[in-house]
């Protein structure tokens, strides 16, 4: 009997993983070992180094990963289907990238479908393939990357549907079968994509306007919150519960109950508080130092400069992205100009960002003893940037 290339590849992968499984059994003695070869604690530790201000989301994500690792999910459904809601720039997409990096060693090892490009009904063909009789129907072409979706015997696949609310309803409801039984039969009927070994994530900015109105202390939502907490059933609940109810009400206006009911979890991300920006600033400066290392340069921020960047880069509406734009404006632009004036063989140089006369300046300190490693990268960031 002839086995196709896909079948042979799957069998080879499975045999390799079974061999690893046996070796781990020998090394670990009686410790439980499943088919999945990732450490939940290490995965969450890595994600926590990338995502700040979303402790509740990460806690529930860890619970989900424990269920998947234990391999006790339903066999005729995807491993997990989750919806991420909340303002822009708070880590909804980044958390999927970090998960991909932690499990597969590559932050791009997941299939991303940009739903804002599927705003018309006929774009359903971009997911399920062209119907019989139309151009491309025999090829069964699709935006889905089969290998990234199906994963392997030892590691789950990951797919992200980004900005869900911007897609046409017909496109969205073409996913119902995938969410329900884990299989996508292409329109031609000749090809099936299997999502049963896949974690499915969807993101949406639905309700973000309401969250921001509440964060800004708008009268409408302050009054609404008061009425909500006056209800006896809500007396013991928190402000996060109130925001959750506000966002879900917006979600129910946009999508049908049958679609919403197919999610295993719905997460509501919080807007970023100003104190969280300290960590995000550190991560960005570490990454920038790594990029300018090849020019024998290093950047350091004095406390006054740090305070200025955080104050200028804090905007609840735009989250971490606004801080990144602030860093580009006040640090990267002048830094690029000064680096461009250096010759190839110049000695190591330290750029110090500090406030002078109410403005942020980059001062050069030519110090042969200075080392670009005085502000080392975190292990996780270095592994990311070395790829």
C-alpha positions as CSV (number, residue, x, y, z in Angstrom):
1,X,0.0,0.0,0.0
2,X,1.4,3.4,-1.0
3,X,1.5,6.1,1.7
4,X,1.5,9.7,0.6
5,X,4.2,12.2,1.7
6,X,1.9,13.7,4.4
7,X,1.2,10.3,5.9
8,X,4.9,9.4,5.9
9,X,5.9,12.7,7.4
10,X,3.3,12.2,10.2
11,X,4.4,8.6,10.9
12,X,8.1,9.7,11.1
13,X,7.3,12.5,13.5
14,X,5.1,10.3,15.6
15,X,7.9,7.6,15.9
16,X,10.4,10.3,16.8
17,X,8.1,11.6,19.5
18,X,7.3,8.2,20.9
19,X,11.1,7.6,21.2
20,X,11.5,10.8,23.1
21,X,8.5,9.8,25.2
22,X,10.2,6.5,26.2
23,X,13.5,8.3,27.0
24,X,11.7,10.8,29.2
25,X,9.9,7.9,31.0
26,X,13.3,6.4,31.8
27,X,14.7,9.7,33.0
28,X,11.7,10.9,35.0
29,X,10.7,7.6,36.6
30,X,7.1,7.6,37.7
31,X,6.4,11.2,36.8
32,X,3.4,11.5,34.5
33,X,4.4,12.1,30.8
34,X,1.9,12.9,28.0
35,X,2.4,13.1,24.3
36,X,3.0,16.9,24.6
37,X,6.6,18.0,24.8
38,X,6.3,21.5,26.4
39,X,6.7,22.6,30.0
40,X,3.7,24.6,31.1
41,X,5.6,26.4,33.8
42,X,8.3,27.5,31.4
43,X,5.7,28.6,28.8
44,X,3.9,30.8,31.3
45,X,7.2,32.2,32.6
46,X,8.2,33.2,29.1
47,X,4.8,34.8,28.4
48,X,4.9,36.7,31.7
49,X,8.2,38.2,30.6
50,X,6.4,39.7,27.5
51,X,2.9,40.5,28.8
52,X,2.3,43.0,31.7
53,X,-0.8,44.1,33.5
54,X,-3.0,41.1,32.5
55,X,-2.5,38.8,35.5
56,X,-6.0,37.3,35.4
57,X,-5.7,36.4,31.7
58,X,-2.4,34.7,32.3
59,X,-3.7,32.8,35.2
60,X,-6.6,31.4,33.1
61,X,-4.3,30.7,30.2
62,X,-2.1,28.6,32.5
63,X,-5.1,26.6,33.6
64,X,-5.9,26.0,29.9
65,X,-2.4,24.9,29.1
66,X,-2.5,22.4,32.0
67,X,-5.6,20.8,30.6
68,X,-4.0,20.6,27.1
69,X,-0.8,19.2,28.4
70,X,-2.6,16.5,30.4
71,X,-4.2,15.5,27.0
72,X,-7.7,15.3,28.4
73,X,-9.5,17.5,26.0
74,X,-12.3,16.3,23.8
75,X,-10.9,14.4,20.8
76,X,-13.5,15.6,18.3
77,X,-13.0,19.4,18.9
78,X,-10.1,21.8,18.8
79,X,-7.9,21.7,21.8
80,X,-9.0,25.2,22.8
81,X,-11.1,28.1,21.4
82,X,-10.7,31.5,23.0
83,X,-11.7,35.1,22.3
84,X,-9.6,38.0,23.4
85,X,-11.5,41.3,23.9
86,X,-10.3,44.7,25.1
87,X,-8.6,47.9,24.0
88,X,-5.8,48.1,21.3
89,X,-2.2,47.8,22.4
90,X,-2.7,45.7,25.5
91,X,-1.2,42.4,24.4
92,X,-4.0,40.5,22.7
93,X,-2.0,39.6,19.7
94,X,1.4,39.6,21.4
95,X,0.3,36.9,23.9
96,X,-0.2,34.5,20.9
97,X,3.2,35.4,19.5
98,X,4.8,34.7,22.9
99,X,2.9,31.4,23.2
100,X,4.1,30.4,19.8
101,X,7.7,31.2,20.7
102,X,7.5,29.4,24.0
103,X,6.1,26.2,22.5
104,X,7.6,26.1,19.0
105,X,10.8,28.2,19.5
106,X,9.6,30.7,16.9
107,X,7.2,33.6,17.5
108,X,5.9,33.3,13.9
109,X,5.2,29.6,14.1
110,X,1.4,30.2,14.2
111,X,-1.1,30.8,11.4
112,X,-2.5,34.4,11.5
113,X,-5.6,35.3,9.6
114,X,-6.1,39.1,9.3
115,X,-9.9,39.3,9.4
116,X,-10.0,43.0,8.4
117,X,-9.0,41.9,4.9
118,X,-12.2,39.7,4.7
119,X,-14.8,42.4,4.8
120,X,-16.8,41.1,1.8
121,X,-19.1,38.1,1.7
122,X,-17.3,36.5,-1.3
123,X,-14.0,36.5,0.7
124,X,-15.3,33.3,2.3
125,X,-13.5,31.6,-0.5
126,X,-10.2,32.8,0.9
127,X,-10.8,30.5,3.9
128,X,-12.7,27.5,2.4
129,X,-11.5,27.7,-1.2
130,X,-13.3,28.6,-4.4
131,X,-16.6,26.6,-5.0
132,X,-16.7,24.0,-7.9
133,X,-16.7,25.6,-11.3
134,X,-14.9,28.7,-10.2
135,X,-11.3,29.6,-10.9
136,X,-9.0,27.9,-8.4
137,X,-11.6,25.4,-7.2
138,X,-9.4,22.4,-8.1
139,X,-6.3,23.8,-6.3
140,X,-8.2,24.2,-3.0
141,X,-6.1,27.3,-2.1
142,X,-6.7,28.9,1.2
143,X,-5.2,31.4,3.6
144,X,-4.8,28.6,6.1
145,X,-1.2,27.3,6.6
146,X,-1.9,23.6,7.2
147,X,1.4,22.7,8.9
148,X,1.2,25.5,11.4
149,X,-2.5,24.7,12.1
150,X,-2.2,21.0,12.6
151,X,1.0,21.1,14.6
152,X,2.7,17.8,15.3
153,X,2.1,14.8,17.6
154,X,4.1,16.4,20.4
155,X,3.2,20.1,19.9
156,X,-0.2,21.7,19.3
157,X,-0.8,24.0,16.3
158,X,-1.8,27.6,16.9
159,X,-4.1,29.8,14.7
160,X,-5.0,33.4,15.3
161,X,-8.0,35.2,13.8
162,X,-7.1,38.8,14.3
163,X,-9.7,41.7,14.5
164,X,-12.7,39.3,14.2
165,X,-15.4,42.0,14.2
166,X,-14.1,43.5,10.9
167,X,-14.8,40.4,8.8
168,X,-18.1,39.8,6.9
169,X,-20.7,37.7,8.8
170,X,-20.6,35.0,6.2
171,X,-16.9,34.7,6.7
172,X,-17.2,34.5,10.4
173,X,-20.0,31.9,10.4
174,X,-18.0,29.7,8.0
175,X,-15.9,29.0,11.1
176,X,-18.7,27.5,13.1
177,X,-17.9,23.9,12.0
178,X,-14.2,24.4,12.8
179,X,-15.1,25.6,16.3
180,X,-17.6,22.8,16.8
181,X,-15.9,19.6,15.4
182,X,-12.4,20.7,14.5
183,X,-12.6,20.0,10.8
184,X,-12.7,22.4,7.8
185,X,-13.8,20.7,4.6
186,X,-12.7,22.8,1.6
187,X,-15.5,23.8,-0.8
188,X,-14.1,21.5,-3.4
189,X,-14.6,18.6,-1.0
190,X,-11.2,17.2,-1.8
191,X,-9.2,18.6,1.1
192,X,-9.7,18.7,4.8
193,X,-7.8,20.8,7.4
194,X,-7.8,19.2,10.8
195,X,-8.0,21.6,13.8
196,X,-8.3,19.0,16.5
197,X,-4.7,19.4,17.6
198,X,-5.0,23.2,17.5
199,X,-5.4,26.1,19.9
200,X,-7.6,28.7,18.2
201,X,-7.5,32.3,19.3
202,X,-9.6,35.2,18.1
203,X,-9.1,38.9,18.9
204,X,-11.6,41.7,18.8
205,X,-11.7,45.4,19.9
206,X,-15.4,45.1,20.6
207,X,-16.3,47.0,23.8
208,X,-12.9,48.9,23.8
209,X,-14.8,52.2,23.4
210,X,-16.9,51.4,26.4
211,X,-13.8,50.4,28.5
212,X,-12.1,53.7,27.6
213,X,-15.2,55.7,28.5
214,X,-15.3,54.0,31.9
215,X,-11.6,54.5,32.4
216,X,-12.0,58.2,31.6
217,X,-14.7,58.6,34.3
218,X,-17.5,59.4,31.8
219,X,-20.8,60.2,33.6
220,X,-22.8,57.6,31.5
221,X,-20.6,54.7,32.6
222,X,-20.1,55.9,36.2
223,X,-23.9,56.0,36.5
224,X,-24.3,52.6,34.8
225,X,-21.7,51.1,37.2
226,X,-23.6,52.5,40.2
227,X,-26.9,50.9,39.0
228,X,-25.0,47.6,38.3
229,X,-23.6,47.5,41.8
230,X,-26.9,48.3,43.4
231,X,-28.3,45.0,42.2
232,X,-28.0,42.4,45.1
233,X,-26.6,39.8,42.8
234,X,-23.6,42.1,42.1
235,X,-22.8,43.2,45.6
236,X,-19.8,40.9,46.0
237,X,-18.4,41.4,42.5
238,X,-15.5,43.6,41.4
239,X,-15.0,46.4,38.8
240,X,-13.5,43.8,36.5
241,X,-16.8,41.9,36.6
242,X,-18.6,45.1,35.7
243,X,-16.4,45.7,32.7
244,X,-16.8,42.1,31.7
245,X,-20.6,42.6,31.6
246,X,-20.3,45.8,29.6
247,X,-18.1,44.2,27.0
248,X,-20.2,41.0,26.7
249,X,-23.3,43.1,26.1
250,X,-21.5,44.7,23.1
251,X,-20.3,41.2,22.0
252,X,-23.9,39.9,22.0
253,X,-25.0,42.8,19.8
254,X,-22.5,41.9,17.2
255,X,-22.5,38.1,17.1
256,X,-25.2,35.4,17.5
257,X,-25.5,33.3,20.6
258,X,-24.6,30.1,18.6
259,X,-21.3,31.7,17.7
260,X,-20.5,33.0,21.1
261,X,-21.4,29.7,22.8
262,X,-18.7,27.9,20.9
263,X,-15.9,29.6,22.8
264,X,-14.3,27.8,25.6
265,X,-13.2,31.1,27.2
266,X,-13.7,34.8,26.7
267,X,-11.1,37.1,28.1
268,X,-11.5,40.8,28.7
269,X,-8.1,42.5,28.7
270,X,-7.6,45.6,30.9
271,X,-6.2,48.9,29.7
272,X,-2.6,49.4,30.7
273,X,-1.9,51.3,33.8
274,X,1.1,53.8,33.9
275,X,3.1,51.7,36.3
276,X,3.2,48.8,33.8
277,X,5.0,51.0,31.3
278,X,8.2,50.7,33.4
279,X,8.5,47.1,32.4
280,X,7.5,47.7,28.7
281,X,10.1,50.5,28.5
282,X,12.8,48.2,29.9
283,X,12.0,45.6,27.3
284,X,12.1,48.1,24.4
285,X,15.4,49.6,25.5
286,X,16.9,46.2,25.9
287,X,15.8,45.2,22.4
288,X,17.2,48.5,21.1
289,X,20.6,48.0,22.8
290,X,20.7,44.6,21.1
291,X,20.1,46.1,17.7
292,X,22.8,48.8,18.1
293,X,25.4,46.4,19.5
294,X,26.8,45.8,16.0
295,X,27.9,49.5,15.9
296,X,29.7,49.1,19.2
297,X,27.2,51.4,20.9
298,X,25.1,51.3,24.0
299,X,22.2,53.3,25.3
300,X,21.3,54.1,28.9
301,X,18.5,56.2,30.3
302,X,18.8,58.4,33.3
303,X,15.9,58.4,35.7
304,X,14.7,61.8,34.5
305,X,14.6,60.5,30.9
306,X,12.7,57.3,32.0
307,X,10.1,59.4,33.7
308,X,9.7,61.7,30.7
309,X,9.3,58.8,28.3
310,X,6.7,57.1,30.5
311,X,4.7,60.3,30.9
312,X,4.8,61.1,27.2
313,X,4.1,57.5,26.2
314,X,1.1,56.9,28.4
315,X,-2.2,56.9,26.6
316,X,-4.9,54.5,27.7
317,X,-6.5,54.5,24.3
318,X,-3.5,53.1,22.4
319,X,-1.6,51.1,25.1
320,X,2.0,49.9,24.5
321,X,2.0,51.0,20.9
322,X,1.9,54.6,21.9
323,X,4.9,54.1,24.1
324,X,6.8,52.5,21.2
325,X,6.0,55.5,19.0
326,X,7.3,57.8,21.8
327,X,10.5,55.8,22.0
328,X,10.9,56.1,18.3
329,X,10.4,59.9,18.3
330,X,12.6,60.8,21.3
331,X,15.2,58.1,21.2
332,X,15.5,56.2,18.0
333,X,15.4,59.2,15.6
334,X,18.2,61.2,17.2
335,X,20.1,58.0,18.0
336,X,20.1,56.9,14.3
337,X,21.3,60.4,13.3
338,X,24.3,60.2,15.7
339,X,25.2,56.6,14.9
340,X,25.2,57.6,11.2
341,X,28.0,60.1,11.8
342,X,30.3,57.4,13.3
343,X,33.1,55.7,11.4
344,X,33.4,51.9,11.2
345,X,36.4,51.6,13.5
346,X,35.5,54.1,16.2
347,X,35.9,53.1,19.9
348,X,32.9,51.9,22.0
349,X,30.5,54.7,22.8
350,X,27.8,55.1,25.4
351,X,24.8,57.3,24.7
352,X,23.1,58.6,27.8
353,X,19.5,60.0,27.6
354,X,18.9,62.7,30.1
355,X,16.7,65.8,30.5
356,X,18.2,69.3,30.0
357,X,16.2,72.5,30.1
358,X,12.9,70.6,29.8
359,X,14.0,68.6,26.7
360,X,15.4,65.0,26.3
361,X,18.9,64.9,24.9
362,X,21.3,62.1,23.9
363,X,24.8,62.7,25.2
364,X,27.8,60.8,23.9
365,X,30.3,59.4,26.4
366,X,33.4,58.0,24.7
367,X,34.6,55.5,27.2
368,X,36.8,52.6,26.0
369,X,35.9,50.7,29.2
370,X,32.2,50.9,28.5
371,X,30.7,47.6,27.5
372,X,27.5,47.1,25.6
373,X,26.7,44.3,28.1
374,X,26.4,46.7,31.1
375,X,22.6,46.5,30.7
376,X,22.2,42.8,29.6
377,X,19.2,41.5,27.8
378,X,16.9,39.1,29.6
379,X,17.4,35.5,28.6
380,X,14.0,35.4,26.9
381,X,14.5,38.7,24.9
382,X,18.0,37.6,23.8
383,X,16.7,34.2,22.5
384,X,13.9,36.1,20.6
385,X,16.3,38.6,19.0
386,X,18.9,36.0,18.1
387,X,16.4,34.3,15.8
